[in-house]
Amino acid sequence: MGILVSILVGAIAGWLADLVFKRFSFSLFAEILLGIAGGFVGGWIFGRDGGMLDQILTAFVGALIILVLPP
């Protein structure tokens, strides 16, 4: 069940980050990976673990940080 929740949270967070940065156009798979990576970054920075909405917000902010960092 945890993997499915991670994929769902990652997909939502990656999609939201893709909407904010319109210069990128990611596939669904890339959005899921971005959201999952954003969840790790956001969890490392904020150190929170809460409900579904909190996880999506944390992963979204983490995904935004990943997209803002220079390559």
HUQUIDA-V94797 format. One line per field, one symbol per residue. ss: DSSP state (2 for helix, 1 for strand, 0 for the rest). phi: phi as a letter, one per 20 degrees, with the letter a starting at -180 (. if undefined). psi: psi as a letter, one per 30 degrees, with the letter a starting at -180 (. if undefined). A space follows every 10 residues. Layout:
ss = ???
phi = ???
psi = ???
//
This chain:
ss = 0222222222 2222222222 0000000222 2222222222 2222220000 0222222222 2222222200 0
phi = .fffffffff ffffffffff effeceffff ffffffffff fffffemdbc ffffffffff fffffffeff f
psi = eeeeeeeeee eeeeeeeeee iffkjlleee eeeeeeeeee eeeeefgljb aeeeeeeeee eeeeeefekl .
//
